[in-house]
Amino acid sequence: MSQSGEAMSSSRKAERKRVLLRGVLVHGAAQMTLPCTISDLSDAGARVTFQAADAIAPPFLLLDMTNGVGYRADQAWREGARMGLTFTNRFDAAKPAPGDPAIFHRLWAERVR
């Protein structure tokens, strides 16, 4: 049984700060993209909100399109159009590295068009 976002708040390993960032969730083997809002953020995870409760499937990449940071992530919880993510890896648009997801750098480059 998964815990709700509110129940998880007492068991978090890292304190989240309130933010309001433009994000994109890349999901599934087909790397579908879904715009989202990042509303809470820590070194360990984030809370994201979508326009609707669309069907989504792992694997997940969360792209912070405001700051050029991306994360590989696992779903911690889901309540309709809100989702909690736990980060497993971080990458930076300003410092591309071998093994970074190509879609992240493509979406980052397209943001200025």
Sequence and secondary structure as in RCSB ss.txt:
>XXXX:A:sequence
MSQSGEAMSSSRKAERKRVLLRGVLVHGAAQMTLPCTISDLSDAGARVTFQAADAIAPPFLLLDMTNGVGYRADQ
AWREGARMGLTFTNRFDAAKPAPGDPAIFHRLWAERVR
>XXXX:A:secstr
    HHHHGGG SS  EEEEEEEEEEETTTTEEEEEEEEEE SSEEEEE SS     SSEEEEETTTTEEEEEEE
EEEETTEEEEEEEEEEETTS  TTS HHHHHHHHHTT 
